[in-house]
């Protein structure tokens, strides 16, 4: 039996995946915020290295089988059975390999505890391998409501209940490890309940060749992409024996990655899945890309300015005062939020249209730039310059993605730039609000707060509220400024308002 899905359900999919991602990020934030106050800072440094190593190996442990199932237009039972056997087998092989390689990795980083941490986390290879097929089919079929219930249940039980209970009882880094493994197990169980798939004991060679063809290119792309995103942390870990510094840098990178993770999950699932269905309809695909860029500009450019302006408040609010010294690093890395979000749209488009070779080349150039820049910075033991190296390399990568969209996808450059204008205008509003707050806020009143987190929450909330108050009359006076050249999008959004003066003005 062949499964053939022709029409992407963007509306319902975006709604449920947005809810899914938002809930995931909130639950993770609560977990990390609490954990940062319960376990030592150096534990985050150790886990940072362990997760980078395991995450890199996991790319090979799946060989792009999941993306191949999503991208391939006609999936049969033979594809599913073959994918299950192949992925599970690779998961077992890579678990065994990591188990025996753990002492050498720990020796390289001169951290003995890494041996057991790596061995336990490596069990994720088997868990992920066993659940590749149901998870991929849920994404392919755009069943994001089911994915939401799977992920939220796993996060609450594994992180908030088990992980924090263990941390409170002094388990330290092992609370983090236990939460991670339990989360993966519960996710796997949830995927199988939501999307039962055929289980085989043999592989169909033609089906395997079809999947491994695209999967191999996807693996190369993902490998370079993952390495490029983690090479800075690896270099910092290799160049210093101060695990507190590694922990500070890793958590700084984590804060920068939070908004990108939200958009990345939407891009990797909703956009990739939907674009895969329309990969041969280039006009529709170009329209979808431009709409995604427009939405990104409206949301992420102002958010980036807000995060840069409020870097200290965000750092202390989420991670606590022990991470206050990471503020300069966080400020620099927050510049990457908008750039990486735009890159995520390009990544989804390249994967959906199988332009993975050029994508891999762009990622490789970024990897080399970040690796060389980070190594140079750490030669002078300057972690802040590592952040600058990442930011500059990210800017060039975004330019390369934009050039690919114009030259290969044939998207008009002016149309692309036009979609960014609304976000640039709203970013100016957020910057103006930051200036007003900086020169008018009552610091003496705020400093009297007994809990630092309350003070920082007040500042962030004030900034958001003031930005909204400035934006509202601006949009009412000139609603076309948020169009990005697409007045029909504004009319569709505000058309849901009740008829009246406000409705008429915003939909004119």
Protein Blocks (a to p, Z undefined) as FASTA:
>chain_A
ZZddfbdcfklmmmmmmmmmmmmmmmmmmmmmmmmmmbcfklmmmmmmmmmmmmmmmmmm
nnommmmmmmpmbdcfklmmmmmmmmmmmmmmmmmmmmmmmmmmmmmnopaklmmmmmmm
mmmmmmmmmmmmmmmmmmmnopaklmmmmmmmmmmmmmmmmmmmmmmnonmmmlmmmmmm
mmmmmmmmmmmmmmccdddfbdcfklmmmmmmmmmmmmmmmmmmmmmmmmmmmmmmmmpc
bfklmmmmmmmmmmmmmmmmmmmmmmmmmmmmmmmmmmmmmmlmmmmmmmmmmmmmmmmm
mmmmmmmmmmmmmmmmmnojklmmmmmmmmmmmmmmmmmmmmmmmmmmmmmnopakmmmm
mmmmmmmmmmmmmmmmmmnopaklmmmmmmmmmmmmmmmmmmmmmmmnopafklmmmmmm
mmmmmmmmmmmmmmmmmmmpcfklmmmpmblklmmmmmmmmmmmmmmmmmmmmmmmmmml
mnnopaklmmmmmmmpccdjklmmmmZZ
